[in-house]
């Protein structure tokens, strides 16, 4: 696997499940399971791996140290994407992030990971209330078994 799309196809049927590892301030690793999707970056058009998150730990780590590793697997086949995370959310402004772009971006990530929703207005309200943030990963290195 050499492309981001080929790599992500490993987990297409599993809602894009992947392990994301970030670096804590004490130089230890913090890992979590997230749903990922591949989409075009809203500003550059380049393909990125993306997920949505909220809370303190992962976002604090990524704000201070934006490099991360994401591993995707199915059975014994796996692939790893190392890259740089760009955060876009209510507490992470970007020059291209306007009030109307964020809800659409969060929806696009959700659907890229295979998600569906019956009430998008409700979805948007929940994302705003929870101060959800989009994490857009530009791959620097991809490798697999």
Residue, then its C-alpha position, 0 to 999 in steps of 0.5 A: x500500500x502506497x497511497x492514503x486511499x489504499x491504506x484506508x481501504x483496509x478499514x473501510x468496512x469497519x467505520x475507518x477504525x484506527x489507533x491514533x497515538x500522540x505524544x504527551x508532555x512527559x514524552x510518553x505515548x497516548x493512544x486511542x481508537x477513533x473513526x477515520x475517513x479520507x477526504x479533500x482538505x477544505x483549503x488545499x484539496x489534498x487528500x487527508x486522513x481525518x477524524x473528529x475529537x473533543x476533550x482535553x488529552x488528545x487535543x492538548x497533545x496535538x496542539x503542543x506536538x502535532x505529529x502523530x501516528x495512526x495504525x489501521x488493521x484488518x486481521x493480520x494486515x496493517x498499515x501505519x500513517x505518520x503525519x502532521x495534524x492540523x486542528x480545525x474547530x471552535x478553539x482551533x481557528x484556521x484562516x479557511x475555517x468560517x462558521x459555515x465551513x466547520x459544520x460541513x467539515x464535521x459532517x464530511x468526516x463523519x460520512x467519510x468514515x461511513x456514518x449516517x444521520x437522520x437529523x443533521x441539524x441535531x448532529x450539528x447542535x451536538x457537535x457545537x455543544x461538545x466543541x468538537x474539533x476536526x483533525x486533518x492529517x497530512x501523511x508524511x510516511x505510510x508503511x505496512x506489512 
